[in-house]
Amino acid sequence: MPFSTDRRPLALIGFMGAGKTTLLQELSRHWDLTGIDLDHYIEQKQGLSIAKLVEKEGWEYFRNLEYISLQEILNFQNIDMLALGGGTLQHTPSRKLVMKNFRTLYLDVSLNTLEKRLKDSHASRPLLRTQSLEKLYQERYPFYQKCQFHKNIEGLTMAQLSENVYHDYFEY
Ligand code: S3P
C-alpha cells in the first residue's frame, strides 16, 4: 500500500460471517490499535442482544440506532478502527456517514464460504431466519463494491489477515 496521509479510522466492512469482529479483536490485541464493534456498542448501550432488540423494536429501529451510534462514535471516541454490521451500509444515512468519515475496507469472502460459516448462526443473526443468504448477498454487493479498499480474505488465517491489514493501513 503506498504511503498515505489519510488518517481517518478504518471501517471493517463485509457480510455477516466475514470475520469483522474477530479481525478487530486481533488487531487490538496484537497491534495495540483501538477499535469499536458497532454491534457490541449497540448491545451494551441498549442492554439487549441484537436479536432481542430486533425482535422487540424491528429492523427500522435497529438501522436508525446504527446511524445514531455511528454519530456518537464519531463525535466522542478517538479510535483507529470500527467494525460495522453486515447491513450497516444498506441504510443510506449510515452509508454516507461512513464513506465520508472513514477509510473503508471490504473483506471479500465468497458466498460459498459464508454459507458454510453461517450454517449454525440463525439464533444470533435474526436476518437469516427470514431471508436467504444469497439474496442478501446480491442486494449488498453493490454497496460493498463502493468501499475504498477491497481485500480477498479467502484462505487467509486471522493472524495473516491482521498482519496484512496492520501493515497496509496502519503503518503510515
Ligand atoms: C446484520 C448483521 C449483524 C447485525 C445484525 C444485522 C445484517 O452483524 O448487525 O444482525 O444486516 O447483515 P454482523 O455482520 O457482525 O453479523
Backbone and ligand atoms as CSV (ligand in chain L), in Angstrom:
chain,resi,resn,atom,element,x,y,z
A,1,MET,N,N,0.849,-1.200,0.000
A,1,MET,CA,C,0.000,0.000,0.000
A,1,MET,C,C,0.880,1.244,0.000
A,2,PRO,N,N,0.667,2.184,-0.917
A,2,PRO,CA,C,1.512,3.374,-0.937
A,2,PRO,C,C,1.309,4.214,0.318
A,3,PHE,N,N,2.325,5.034,0.643
A,3,PHE,CA,C,2.217,5.904,1.811
A,3,PHE,C,C,0.965,6.767,1.686
A,4,SER,N,N,0.239,6.894,2.774
A,4,SER,CA,C,-0.997,7.659,2.712
A,4,SER,C,C,-1.051,8.659,3.858
A,5,THR,N,N,-1.605,9.820,3.576
A,5,THR,CA,C,-1.779,10.813,4.636
A,5,THR,C,C,-3.202,10.742,5.202
A,6,ASP,N,N,-3.988,9.820,4.679
A,6,ASP,CA,C,-5.370,9.668,5.138
A,6,ASP,C,C,-5.369,8.920,6.478
A,7,ARG,N,N,-5.630,9.635,7.564
A,7,ARG,CA,C,-5.593,9.012,8.901
A,7,ARG,C,C,-6.990,8.799,9.474
A,8,ARG,N,N,-7.989,8.848,8.641
A,8,ARG,CA,C,-9.323,8.566,9.172
A,8,ARG,C,C,-9.343,7.129,9.702
A,9,PRO,N,N,-10.190,6.860,10.710
A,9,PRO,CA,C,-10.250,5.476,11.179
A,9,PRO,C,C,-10.674,4.534,10.047
A,10,LEU,N,N,-10.304,3.274,10.207
A,10,LEU,CA,C,-10.614,2.278,9.177
A,10,LEU,C,C,-11.894,1.539,9.549
A,11,ALA,N,N,-12.874,1.553,8.648
A,11,ALA,CA,C,-14.105,0.778,8.872
A,11,ALA,C,C,-13.935,-0.605,8.251
A,12,LEU,N,N,-14.163,-1.637,9.061
A,12,LEU,CA,C,-14.084,-3.024,8.575
A,12,LEU,C,C,-15.485,-3.416,8.121
A,13,ILE,N,N,-15.583,-3.776,6.853
A,13,ILE,CA,C,-16.890,-3.953,6.211
A,13,ILE,C,C,-16.971,-5.323,5.554
A,14,GLY,N,N,-18.143,-5.917,5.604
A,14,GLY,CA,C,-18.320,-7.197,4.933
A,14,GLY,C,C,-19.581,-7.872,5.411
A,15,PHE,N,N,-19.899,-8.956,4.766
A,15,PHE,CA,C,-21.109,-9.707,5.065
A,15,PHE,C,C,-20.997,-10.335,6.459
A,16,MET,N,N,-22.156,-10.702,7.028
A,16,MET,CA,C,-22.139,-11.489,8.264
A,16,MET,C,C,-21.216,-12.685,8.047
A,17,GLY,N,N,-20.383,-12.967,9.020
A,17,GLY,CA,C,-19.522,-14.145,8.902
A,17,GLY,C,C,-18.206,-13.873,8.192
A,18,ALA,N,N,-17.988,-12.642,7.749
A,18,ALA,CA,C,-16.725,-12.332,7.058
A,18,ALA,C,C,-15.557,-12.294,8.048
A,19,GLY,N,N,-15.857,-12.057,9.328
A,19,GLY,CA,C,-14.791,-12.045,10.338
A,19,GLY,C,C,-14.411,-10.649,10.810
A,20,LYS,N,N,-15.316,-9.688,10.637
A,20,LYS,CA,C,-15.022,-8.293,11.013
A,20,LYS,C,C,-14.693,-8.157,12.509
A,21,THR,N,N,-15.545,-8.764,13.336
A,21,THR,CA,C,-15.361,-8.637,14.791
A,21,THR,C,C,-14.068,-9.316,15.237
A,22,THR,N,N,-13.814,-10.501,14.722
A,22,THR,CA,C,-12.599,-11.225,15.103
A,22,THR,C,C,-11.360,-10.468,14.640
A,23,LEU,N,N,-11.418,-9.893,13.451
A,23,LEU,CA,C,-10.276,-9.121,12.953
A,23,LEU,C,C,-10.028,-7.905,13.837
A,24,LEU,N,N,-11.091,-7.250,14.230
A,24,LEU,CA,C,-10.963,-6.085,15.114
A,24,LEU,C,C,-10.277,-6.497,16.430
A,25,GLN,N,N,-10.709,-7.617,16.989
A,25,GLN,CA,C,-10.120,-8.090,18.249
A,25,GLN,C,C,-8.648,-8.426,18.056
A,26,GLU,N,N,-8.350,-9.084,16.969
A,26,GLU,CA,C,-6.968,-9.485,16.659
A,26,GLU,C,C,-6.075,-8.254,16.480
A,27,LEU,N,N,-6.565,-7.258,15.770
A,27,LEU,CA,C,-5.784,-6.032,15.545
A,27,LEU,C,C,-5.567,-5.276,16.856
A,28,SER,N,N,-6.577,-5.272,17.721
A,28,SER,CA,C,-6.447,-4.591,19.011
A,28,SER,C,C,-5.402,-5.300,19.859
A,29,ARG,N,N,-5.487,-6.615,19.875
A,29,ARG,CA,C,-4.621,-7.400,20.753
A,29,ARG,C,C,-3.167,-7.343,20.311
A,30,HIS,N,N,-2.943,-7.548,19.022
A,30,HIS,CA,C,-1.559,-7.700,18.568
A,30,HIS,C,C,-0.874,-6.410,18.178
A,31,TRP,N,N,-1.654,-5.409,17.801
A,31,TRP,CA,C,-1.020,-4.200,17.260
A,31,TRP,C,C,-1.397,-2.957,18.040
A,32,ASP,N,N,-2.013,-3.188,19.182
A,32,ASP,CA,C,-2.288,-2.078,20.081
A,32,ASP,C,C,-3.137,-0.975,19.420
A,33,LEU,N,N,-4.050,-1.372,18.591
A,33,LEU,CA,C,-4.943,-0.389,17.961
A,33,LEU,C,C,-6.237,-0.329,18.774
A,34,THR,N,N,-6.915,0.819,18.710
A,34,THR,CA,C,-8.176,0.915,19.434
A,34,THR,C,C,-9.338,0.816,18.447
A,35,GLY,N,N,-10.363,0.110,18.851
A,35,GLY,CA,C,-11.480,-0.048,17.924
A,35,GLY,C,C,-12.782,-0.334,18.645
A,36,ILE,N,N,-13.848,-0.153,17.913
A,36,ILE,CA,C,-15.189,-0.426,18.437
A,36,ILE,C,C,-15.912,-1.336,17.454
A,37,ASP,N,N,-16.650,-2.278,18.014
A,37,ASP,CA,C,-17.519,-3.121,17.206
A,37,ASP,C,C,-18.933,-2.535,17.323
A,38,LEU,N,N,-19.494,-2.127,16.217
A,38,LEU,CA,C,-20.772,-1.402,16.245
A,38,LEU,C,C,-21.884,-2.225,16.911
A,39,ASP,N,N,-21.959,-3.505,16.591
A,39,ASP,CA,C,-22.990,-4.354,17.213
A,39,ASP,C,C,-22.823,-4.378,18.743
A,40,HIS,N,N,-21.564,-4.542,19.199
A,40,HIS,CA,C,-21.325,-4.601,20.652
A,40,HIS,C,C,-21.653,-3.269,21.317
A,41,TYR,N,N,-21.303,-2.200,20.630
A,41,TYR,CA,C,-21.591,-0.856,21.158
A,41,TYR,C,C,-23.095,-0.712,21.391
A,42,ILE,N,N,-23.868,-1.121,20.391
A,42,ILE,CA,C,-25.334,-1.014,20.493
A,42,ILE,C,C,-25.866,-1.940,21.602
A,43,GLU,N,N,-25.354,-3.156,21.633
A,43,GLU,CA,C,-25.831,-4.112,22.646
A,43,GLU,C,C,-25.552,-3.598,24.055
A,44,GLN,N,N,-24.377,-3.013,24.238
A,44,GLN,CA,C,-24.040,-2.512,25.580
A,44,GLN,C,C,-24.916,-1.336,25.980
A,45,LYS,N,N,-25.125,-0.424,25.038
A,45,LYS,CA,C,-25.936,0.758,25.353
A,45,LYS,C,C,-27.392,0.403,25.616
A,46,GLN,N,N,-27.881,-0.554,24.842
A,46,GLN,CA,C,-29.300,-0.911,24.961
A,46,GLN,C,C,-29.548,-1.983,26.023
A,47,GLY,N,N,-28.494,-2.669,26.431
A,47,GLY,CA,C,-28.641,-3.753,27.397
A,47,GLY,C,C,-29.395,-4.943,26.839
A,48,LEU,N,N,-29.324,-5.118,25.544
A,48,LEU,CA,C,-30.031,-6.229,24.867
A,48,LEU,C,C,-29.175,-6.772,23.736
A,49,SER,N,N,-29.329,-8.043,23.417
A,49,SER,CA,C,-28.647,-8.582,22.238
A,49,SER,C,C,-29.309,-8.005,20.983
A,50,ILE,N,N,-28.589,-8.011,19.868
A,50,ILE,CA,C,-29.181,-7.509,18.617
A,50,ILE,C,C,-30.440,-8.314,18.278
A,51,ALA,N,N,-30.359,-9.627,18.487
A,51,ALA,CA,C,-31.510,-10.481,18.160
A,51,ALA,C,C,-32.752,-10.048,18.957
A,52,LYS,N,N,-32.560,-9.810,20.253
A,52,LYS,CA,C,-33.688,-9.396,21.119
A,52,LYS,C,C,-34.196,-8.002,20.733
A,53,LEU,N,N,-33.241,-7.139,20.441
A,53,LEU,CA,C,-33.578,-5.758,20.079
A,53,LEU,C,C,-34.457,-5.726,18.818
A,54,VAL,N,N,-34.049,-6.505,17.824
A,54,VAL,CA,C,-34.798,-6.537,16.563
A,54,VAL,C,C,-36.174,-7.171,16.777
A,55,GLU,N,N,-36.193,-8.201,17.601
A,55,GLU,CA,C,-37.462,-8.875,17.899
A,55,GLU,C,C,-38.443,-7.880,18.545
A,56,LYS,N,N,-37.908,-7.051,19.454
A,56,LYS,CA,C,-38.738,-6.125,20.223
A,56,LYS,C,C,-39.132,-4.887,19.407
A,57,GLU,N,N,-38.165,-4.313,18.684
A,57,GLU,CA,C,-38.386,-2.991,18.069
A,57,GLU,C,C,-38.445,-2.981,16.540
A,58,GLY,N,N,-37.952,-4.030,15.910
A,58,GLY,CA,C,-37.983,-4.096,14.446
A,58,GLY,C,C,-36.705,-3.575,13.795
A,59,TRP,N,N,-36.614,-3.821,12.480
A,59,TRP,CA,C,-35.384,-3.500,11.746
A,59,TRP,C,C,-35.174,-2.008,11.546
A,60,GLU,N,N,-36.271,-1.291,11.304
A,60,GLU,CA,C,-36.117,0.143,11.046
A,60,GLU,C,C,-35.500,0.823,12.273
A,61,TYR,N,N,-35.985,0.432,13.428
A,61,TYR,CA,C,-35.467,0.973,14.678
A,61,TYR,C,C,-33.973,0.645,14.811
A,62,PHE,N,N,-33.636,-0.593,14.503
A,62,PHE,CA,C,-32.235,-1.012,14.618
A,62,PHE,C,C,-31.329,-0.234,13.659
A,63,ARG,N,N,-31.773,-0.068,12.408
A,63,ARG,CA,C,-30.953,0.664,11.422
A,63,ARG,C,C,-30.761,2.113,11.862
A,64,ASN,N,N,-31.771,2.684,12.459
A,64,ASN,CA,C,-31.664,4.047,12.957
A,64,ASN,C,C,-30.704,4.129,14.145
A,65,LEU,N,N,-30.779,3.115,14.964
A,65,LEU,CA,C,-29.870,3.025,16.113
A,65,LEU,C,C,-28.414,2.900,15.632
A,66,GLU,N,N,-28.223,2.172,14.559
A,66,GLU,CA,C,-26.863,2.073,13.991
A,66,GLU,C,C,-26.377,3.469,13.588
A,67,TYR,N,N,-27.258,4.227,12.960
A,67,TYR,CA,C,-26.886,5.564,12.486
A,67,TYR,C,C,-26.555,6.495,13.662
A,68,ILE,N,N,-27.419,6.474,14.674
A,68,ILE,CA,C,-27.188,7.314,15.858
A,68,ILE,C,C,-25.866,6.912,16.527
A,69,SER,N,N,-25.621,5.617,16.603
A,69,SER,CA,C,-24.397,5.126,17.247
A,69,SER,C,C,-23.167,5.547,16.455
A,70,LEU,N,N,-23.265,5.516,15.131
A,70,LEU,CA,C,-22.135,5.963,14.300
A,70,LEU,C,C,-21.820,7.432,14.590
A,71,GLN,N,N,-22.862,8.231,14.727
A,71,GLN,CA,C,-22.658,9.656,15.024
A,71,GLN,C,C,-21.991,9.823,16.388
A,72,GLU,N,N,-22.469,9.068,17.362
A,72,GLU,CA,C,-21.876,9.154,18.716
A,72,GLU,C,C,-20.413,8.759,18.680
A,73,ILE,N,N,-20.139,7.682,18.002
A,73,ILE,CA,C,-18.758,7.182,17.953
A,73,ILE,C,C,-17.846,8.225,17.306
A,74,LEU,N,N,-18.330,8.810,16.236
A,74,LEU,CA,C,-17.529,9.831,15.541
A,74,LEU,C,C,-17.274,11.052,16.418
A,75,ASN,N,N,-18.277,11.447,17.178
A,75,ASN,CA,C,-18.158,12.659,17.984
A,75,ASN,C,C,-17.376,12.461,19.269
A,76,PHE,N,N,-17.474,11.270,19.840
A,76,PHE,CA,C,-16.937,11.131,21.196
A,76,PHE,C,C,-15.767,10.166,21.339
A,77,GLN,N,N,-15.458,9.427,20.334
A,77,GLN,CA,C,-14.428,8.410,20.529
A,77,GLN,C,C,-13.278,8.636,19.557
A,78,ASN,N,N,-12.088,8.509,20.110
A,78,ASN,CA,C,-10.921,8.608,19.258
A,78,ASN,C,C,-10.435,7.185,18.966
A,79,ILE,N,N,-10.765,6.683,17.807
A,79,ILE,CA,C,-10.488,5.272,17.542
A,79,ILE,C,C,-9.688,5.092,16.248
A,80,ASP,N,N,-9.018,3.941,16.156
A,80,ASP,CA,C,-8.297,3.599,14.926
A,80,ASP,C,C,-9.209,2.877,13.935
A,81,MET,N,N,-10.190,2.141,14.461
A,81,MET,CA,C,-10.998,1.317,13.550
A,81,MET,C,C,-12.386,1.027,14.143
A,82,LEU,N,N,-13.263,0.614,13.257
A,82,LEU,CA,C,-14.641,0.313,13.637
A,82,LEU,C,C,-15.120,-0.866,12.796
A,83,ALA,N,N,-15.679,-1.882,13.466
A,83,ALA,CA,C,-16.281,-2.989,12.713
A,83,ALA,C,C,-17.768,-2.702,12.548
A,84,LEU,N,N,-18.234,-2.631,11.320
A,84,LEU,CA,C,-19.661,-2.386,11.061
A,84,LEU,C,C,-20.438,-3.687,11.121
A,85,GLY,N,N,-21.766,-3.583,11.160
A,85,GLY,CA,C,-22.604,-4.760,10.964
A,85,GLY,C,C,-22.705,-5.014,9.453
A,86,GLY,N,N,-23.059,-6.230,9.089
A,86,GLY,CA,C,-23.109,-6.586,7.670
A,86,GLY,C,C,-24.075,-5.747,6.844
A,87,GLY,N,N,-25.100,-5.188,7.512
A,87,GLY,CA,C,-26.113,-4.448,6.755
A,87,GLY,C,C,-26.037,-2.941,6.938
A,88,THR,N,N,-25.045,-2.457,7.680
A,88,THR,CA,C,-24.986,-1.026,8.003
A,88,THR,C,C,-25.015,-0.156,6.748
A,89,LEU,N,N,-24.314,-0.571,5.710
A,89,LEU,CA,C,-24.206,0.273,4.510
A,89,LEU,C,C,-25.492,0.322,3.691
A,90,GLN,N,N,-26.417,-0.576,3.993
A,90,GLN,CA,C,-27.676,-0.577,3.237
A,90,GLN,C,C,-28.560,0.622,3.586
A,91,HIS,N,N,-28.319,1.207,4.739
A,91,HIS,CA,C,-29.089,2.354,5.220
A,91,HIS,C,C,-28.377,3.622,4.719
A,92,THR,N,N,-29.053,4.373,3.852
A,92,THR,CA,C,-28.369,5.472,3.152
A,92,THR,C,C,-27.668,6.476,4.082
A,93,PRO,N,N,-28.323,6.984,5.141
A,93,PRO,CA,C,-27.608,7.947,6.002
A,93,PRO,C,C,-26.344,7.344,6.630
A,94,SER,N,N,-26.420,6.103,7.048
A,94,SER,CA,C,-25.237,5.458,7.642
A,94,SER,C,C,-24.139,5.295,6.590
A,95,ARG,N,N,-24.549,4.910,5.383
A,95,ARG,CA,C,-23.556,4.710,4.314
A,95,ARG,C,C,-22.823,6.018,4.018
A,96,LYS,N,N,-23.594,7.111,3.918
A,96,LYS,CA,C,-22.979,8.412,3.617
A,96,LYS,C,C,-22.012,8.809,4.730
A,97,LEU,N,N,-22.457,8.606,5.955
A,97,LEU,CA,C,-21.610,8.970,7.102
A,97,LEU,C,C,-20.301,8.161,7.090
A,98,VAL,N,N,-20.418,6.877,6.825
A,98,VAL,CA,C,-19.228,6.014,6.837
A,98,VAL,C,C,-18.281,6.391,5.699
A,99,MET,N,N,-18.839,6.570,4.508
A,99,MET,CA,C,-17.994,6.863,3.333
A,99,MET,C,C,-17.243,8.190,3.502
A,100,LYS,N,N,-17.870,9.121,4.203
A,100,LYS,CA,C,-17.238,10.431,4.370
A,100,LYS,C,C,-16.170,10.426,5.474
A,101,ASN,N,N,-16.432,9.691,6.528
A,101,ASN,CA,C,-15.601,9.855,7.725
A,101,ASN,C,C,-14.628,8.726,8.020
A,102,PHE,N,N,-14.690,7.672,7.235
A,102,PHE,CA,C,-13.817,6.519,7.481
A,102,PHE,C,C,-13.108,6.107,6.195
A,103,ARG,N,N,-11.936,5.507,6.355
A,103,ARG,CA,C,-11.411,4.719,5.251
A,103,ARG,C,C,-12.224,3.425,5.275
A,104,THR,N,N,-12.531,2.877,4.126
A,104,THR,CA,C,-13.424,1.718,4.118
A,104,THR,C,C,-12.729,0.495,3.496
A,105,LEU,N,N,-12.707,-0.574,4.263
A,105,LEU,CA,C,-12.070,-1.811,3.797
A,105,LEU,C,C,-13.115,-2.923,3.725
A,106,TYR,N,N,-13.331,-3.408,2.519
A,106,TYR,CA,C,-14.279,-4.513,2.324
A,106,TYR,C,C,-13.549,-5.851,2.409
A,107,LEU,N,N,-14.009,-6.695,3.305
A,107,LEU,CA,C,-13.426,-8.030,3.465
A,107,LEU,C,C,-14.232,-8.995,2.603
A,108,ASP,N,N,-13.632,-9.380,1.513
A,108,ASP,CA,C,-14.343,-10.132,0.481
A,108,ASP,C,C,-14.224,-11.645,0.715
A,109,VAL,N,N,-15.368,-12.275,0.924
A,109,VAL,CA,C,-15.422,-13.735,1.116
A,109,VAL,C,C,-16.496,-14.282,0.190
A,110,SER,N,N,-16.255,-15.443,-0.408
A,110,SER,CA,C,-17.241,-15.983,-1.361
A,110,SER,C,C,-18.521,-16.419,-0.636
A,111,LEU,N,N,-19.600,-16.414,-1.397
A,111,LEU,CA,C,-20.900,-16.832,-0.869
A,111,LEU,C,C,-20.825,-18.266,-0.338
A,112,ASN,N,N,-20.082,-19.075,-1.059
A,112,ASN,CA,C,-19.913,-20.470,-0.683
A,112,ASN,C,C,-19.313,-20.625,0.724
A,113,THR,N,N,-18.263,-19.867,0.977
A,113,THR,CA,C,-17.613,-19.916,2.294
A,113,THR,C,C,-18.549,-19.375,3.370
A,114,LEU,N,N,-19.240,-18.289,3.042
A,114,LEU,CA,C,-20.162,-17.704,4.023
A,114,LEU,C,C,-21.261,-18.690,4.393
A,115,GLU,N,N,-21.760,-19.391,3.392
A,115,GLU,CA,C,-22.823,-20.368,3.648
A,115,GLU,C,C,-22.363,-21.403,4.676
A,116,LYS,N,N,-21.131,-21.858,4.533
A,116,LYS,CA,C,-20.609,-22.855,5.485
A,116,LYS,C,C,-20.458,-22.245,6.866
A,117,ARG,N,N,-19.930,-21.017,6.918
A,117,ARG,CA,C,-19.678,-20.391,8.220
A,117,ARG,C,C,-20.960,-20.034,8.966
A,118,LEU,N,N,-22.015,-19.709,8.206
A,118,LEU,CA,C,-23.220,-19.181,8.855
A,118,LEU,C,C,-24.290,-20.238,9.119
A,119,LYS,N,N,-23.932,-21.476,8.807
A,119,LYS,CA,C,-24.913,-22.568,8.898
A,119,LYS,C,C,-25.646,-22.610,10.248
A,120,ASP,N,N,-24.884,-22.400,11.325
A,120,ASP,CA,C,-25.490,-22.580,12.656
A,120,ASP,C,C,-25.720,-21.280,13.420
A,121,SER,N,N,-25.786,-20.163,12.702
A,121,SER,CA,C,-25.842,-18.912,13.475
A,121,SER,C,C,-27.181,-18.185,13.361
A,122,HIS,N,N,-28.233,-18.918,13.082
A,122,HIS,CA,C,-29.537,-18.264,12.924
A,122,HIS,C,C,-30.045,-17.640,14.230
A,123,ALA,N,N,-29.649,-18.202,15.369
A,123,ALA,CA,C,-30.134,-17.668,16.642
A,123,ALA,C,C,-29.563,-16.273,16.890
A,124,SER,N,N,-28.287,-16.079,16.602
A,124,SER,CA,C,-27.680,-14.780,16.903
A,124,SER,C,C,-27.811,-13.801,15.746
A,125,ARG,N,N,-28.174,-14.280,14.554
A,125,ARG,CA,C,-28.306,-13.378,13.400
A,125,ARG,C,C,-29.735,-13.459,12.850
A,126,PRO,N,N,-30.603,-12.598,13.397
A,126,PRO,CA,C,-32.043,-12.723,13.132
A,126,PRO,C,C,-32.423,-12.620,11.660
A,127,LEU,N,N,-31.618,-11.902,10.882
A,127,LEU,CA,C,-31.961,-11.714,9.475
A,127,LEU,C,C,-31.996,-13.042,8.722
A,128,LEU,N,N,-31.137,-13.958,9.147
A,128,LEU,CA,C,-31.033,-15.237,8.447
A,128,LEU,C,C,-32.241,-16.141,8.700
A,129,ARG,N,N,-33.052,-15.769,9.693
A,129,ARG,CA,C,-34.255,-16.575,9.954
A,129,ARG,C,C,-35.285,-16.331,8.874
A,130,THR,N,N,-35.228,-15.136,8.272
A,130,THR,CA,C,-36.297,-14.775,7.342
A,130,THR,C,C,-35.824,-14.553,5.897
A,131,GLN,N,N,-34.528,-14.399,5.692
A,131,GLN,CA,C,-34.059,-14.046,4.337
A,131,GLN,C,C,-32.986,-15.006,3.861
A,132,SER,N,N,-32.952,-15.200,2.556
A,132,SER,CA,C,-31.928,-16.098,2.028
A,132,SER,C,C,-30.599,-15.364,1.932
A,133,LEU,N,N,-29.571,-16.113,2.279
A,133,LEU,CA,C,-28.214,-15.564,2.278
A,133,LEU,C,C,-27.857,-15.033,0.893
A,134,GLU,N,N,-28.244,-15.805,-0.123
A,134,GLU,CA,C,-27.877,-15.434,-1.494
A,134,GLU,C,C,-28.520,-14.107,-1.905
A,135,LYS,N,N,-29.777,-13.948,-1.548
A,135,LYS,CA,C,-30.486,-12.717,-1.911
A,135,LYS,C,C,-29.864,-11.505,-1.206
A,136,LEU,N,N,-29.583,-11.693,0.071
A,136,LEU,CA,C,-28.963,-10.604,0.835
A,136,LEU,C,C,-27.603,-10.236,0.244
A,137,TYR,N,N,-26.866,-11.256,-0.120
A,137,TYR,CA,C,-25.525,-11.056,-0.682
A,137,TYR,C,C,-25.612,-10.236,-1.972
A,138,GLN,N,N,-26.584,-10.609,-2.836
A,138,GLN,CA,C,-26.754,-9.874,-4.105
A,138,GLN,C,C,-27.149,-8.417,-3.842
A,139,GLU,N,N,-28.032,-8.226,-2.865
A,139,GLU,CA,C,-28.505,-6.869,-2.556
A,139,GLU,C,C,-27.378,-5.981,-2.056
A,140,ARG,N,N,-26.500,-6.579,-1.272
A,140,ARG,CA,C,-25.479,-5.777,-0.597
A,140,ARG,C,C,-24.214,-5.598,-1.393
A,141,TYR,N,N,-23.983,-6.485,-2.329
A,141,TYR,CA,C,-22.724,-6.442,-3.068
A,141,TYR,C,C,-22.432,-5.066,-3.668
A,142,PRO,N,N,-23.436,-4.388,-4.273
A,142,PRO,CA,C,-23.159,-3.054,-4.841
A,142,PRO,C,C,-22.660,-2.049,-3.798
A,143,PHE,N,N,-23.154,-2.171,-2.576
A,143,PHE,CA,C,-22.687,-1.245,-1.534
A,143,PHE,C,C,-21.266,-1.588,-1.104
A,144,TYR,N,N,-21.003,-2.870,-0.997
A,144,TYR,CA,C,-19.646,-3.276,-0.613
A,144,TYR,C,C,-18.646,-2.839,-1.697
A,145,GLN,N,N,-19.111,-2.882,-2.944
A,145,GLN,CA,C,-18.225,-2.501,-4.061
A,145,GLN,C,C,-17.771,-1.047,-3.981
A,146,LYS,N,N,-18.543,-0.229,-3.290
A,146,LYS,CA,C,-18.208,1.193,-3.196
A,146,LYS,C,C,-17.076,1.469,-2.202
A,147,CYS,N,N,-16.655,0.454,-1.478
A,147,CYS,CA,C,-15.594,0.672,-0.486
A,147,CYS,C,C,-14.293,1.058,-1.173
A,148,GLN,N,N,-13.503,1.833,-0.455
A,148,GLN,CA,C,-12.236,2.362,-0.976
A,148,GLN,C,C,-11.222,1.237,-1.221
A,149,PHE,N,N,-11.151,0.280,-0.307
A,149,PHE,CA,C,-10.204,-0.825,-0.421
A,149,PHE,C,C,-10.963,-2.150,-0.362
A,150,HIS,N,N,-10.431,-3.122,-1.114
A,150,HIS,CA,C,-11.034,-4.458,-1.124
A,150,HIS,C,C,-9.938,-5.470,-0.822
A,151,LYS,N,N,-10.274,-6.435,0.019
A,151,LYS,CA,C,-9.283,-7.470,0.278
A,151,LYS,C,C,-9.948,-8.830,0.202
A,152,ASN,N,N,-9.434,-9.655,-0.695
A,152,ASN,CA,C,-9.937,-11.016,-0.764
A,152,ASN,C,C,-9.293,-11.799,0.373
A,153,ILE,N,N,-10.107,-12.226,1.329
A,153,ILE,CA,C,-9.530,-12.822,2.529
A,153,ILE,C,C,-9.694,-14.340,2.550
A,154,GLU,N,N,-10.161,-14.883,1.452
A,154,GLU,CA,C,-10.372,-16.332,1.332
A,154,GLU,C,C,-9.031,-17.057,1.570
A,155,GLY,N,N,-9.043,-18.012,2.477
A,155,GLY,CA,C,-7.844,-18.826,2.673
A,155,GLY,C,C,-6.792,-18.202,3.578
A,156,LEU,N,N,-7.012,-16.972,4.049
A,156,LEU,CA,C,-6.039,-16.364,4.965
A,156,LEU,C,C,-6.403,-16.723,6.405
A,157,THR,N,N,-5.408,-17.001,7.229
A,157,THR,CA,C,-5.715,-17.180,8.655
A,157,THR,C,C,-5.945,-15.793,9.245
A,158,MET,N,N,-6.565,-15.759,10.408
A,158,MET,CA,C,-6.827,-14.463,11.046
A,158,MET,C,C,-5.501,-13.769,11.368
A,159,ALA,N,N,-4.492,-14.547,11.753
A,159,ALA,CA,C,-3.187,-13.943,12.078
A,159,ALA,C,C,-2.585,-13.297,10.825
A,160,GLN,N,N,-2.662,-13.992,9.697
A,160,GLN,CA,C,-2.131,-13.425,8.436
A,160,GLN,C,C,-2.901,-12.168,8.051
A,161,LEU,N,N,-4.223,-12.264,8.163
A,161,LEU,CA,C,-5.061,-11.130,7.768
A,161,LEU,C,C,-4.761,-9.909,8.638
A,162,SER,N,N,-4.652,-10.121,9.945
A,162,SER,CA,C,-4.434,-8.967,10.820
A,162,SER,C,C,-3.059,-8.353,10.545
A,163,GLU,N,N,-2.072,-9.176,10.267
A,163,GLU,CA,C,-0.737,-8.647,9.953
A,163,GLU,C,C,-0.778,-7.828,8.655
A,164,ASN,N,N,-1.446,-8.383,7.634
A,164,ASN,CA,C,-1.574,-7.657,6.348
A,164,ASN,C,C,-2.272,-6.319,6.539
A,165,VAL,N,N,-3.384,-6.359,7.267
A,165,VAL,CA,C,-4.178,-5.133,7.435
A,165,VAL,C,C,-3.381,-4.098,8.227
A,166,TYR,N,N,-2.684,-4.571,9.256
A,166,TYR,CA,C,-1.875,-3.623,10.034
A,166,TYR,C,C,-0.833,-2.949,9.129
A,167,HIS,N,N,-0.083,-3.749,8.388
A,167,HIS,CA,C,0.983,-3.175,7.552
A,167,HIS,C,C,0.425,-2.281,6.444
A,168,ASP,N,N,-0.710,-2.676,5.883
A,168,ASP,CA,C,-1.255,-1.911,4.751
A,168,ASP,C,C,-1.968,-0.634,5.170
A,169,TYR,N,N,-2.569,-0.637,6.345
A,169,TYR,CA,C,-3.434,0.516,6.651
A,169,TYR,C,C,-3.042,1.288,7.924
A,170,PHE,N,N,-2.098,0.757,8.689
A,170,PHE,CA,C,-1.761,1.468,9.926
A,170,PHE,C,C,-0.286,1.809,10.070
A,171,GLU,N,N,0.538,1.345,9.143
A,171,GLU,CA,C,1.943,1.743,9.183
A,171,GLU,C,C,2.099,2.927,8.282
A,172,TYR,N,N,1.943,4.097,8.834
A,172,TYR,CA,C,1.947,5.289,7.985
A,172,TYR,C,C,3.359,5.680,7.587
L,1,S3P,C1,C,-26.732,-7.723,10.191
L,1,S3P,C2,C,-25.520,-8.200,10.618
L,1,S3P,C3,C,-25.162,-8.332,12.027
L,1,S3P,C4,C,-26.013,-7.390,12.903
L,1,S3P,C5,C,-27.467,-7.545,12.588
L,1,S3P,C6,C,-27.790,-7.260,11.139
L,1,S3P,C7,C,-27.006,-7.626,8.744
L,1,S3P,O1,O,-23.788,-8.025,12.212
L,1,S3P,O2,O,-25.636,-6.054,12.719
L,1,S3P,O3,O,-27.868,-8.851,12.925
L,1,S3P,O4,O,-27.950,-6.924,8.366
L,1,S3P,O5,O,-26.250,-8.229,7.959
L,1,S3P,P1,P,-22.583,-9.000,11.708
L,1,S3P,O6,O,-22.316,-8.666,10.280
L,1,S3P,O7,O,-21.466,-8.583,12.596
L,1,S3P,O8,O,-23.044,-10.381,11.908
